[in-house]
Amino acid sequence: MKCFVFNTFDIFKGGGGNILKQELYVTFFALHMGRRISHITNLLSQSLGRSWTVSDMADEINMSTPHFQKRFKQETGFTPKAYFNDLRLEKSREFLEDANCFLQIKEIGHQVGFADISNFTREFKRKFGMTPTQYRQDHWKNGHSSPPDEQK
């Protein structure tokens, strides 16, 4: 695909055409990189329970790990691990707010990929300012009839 795009513009070589060709290359490269990062962010959101390493993410889109980390941060504003962790925590918050979700806190943590309930609780509190149990109780108190039974 890259050769086709650039060969089409070879007719512009005279009179500044090389600048056009160079700009098209930069634009094409940026779009291609954006699609790769977009692909991995979609994949991450669909596989929260998987234990992803940064190396796994980079391999998935055929990039070196250092280059992937740099591009990911440039395009999302987050490191890959922070982004993935945030996805997990946001999904757990959705579970806790769902009136039809009667999963225990530890089950929610496992559903979103936290193997250790203590780590899940600590990360959740860091992001939302309260434990998952407190969050669920507060949410239910402010608009729902009663919280599901909290058994750990």
Buried (B, 14 or more C-beta within 10 A) or exposed (E): EEEEEEEEBEEBEEEEEEEEBEEBBEEBEEEEBEEBBEEBBEBBBEEBEEEBEBEEBBEBBEBEBEEBBEBBBEBBEBEBBEBBBBBBBBBBBEBBBBEEBEBBBBBBBBBBBBEEBEEBBEBBBEBBEEBBBBBBBBBBEEEEEEBBEEEE
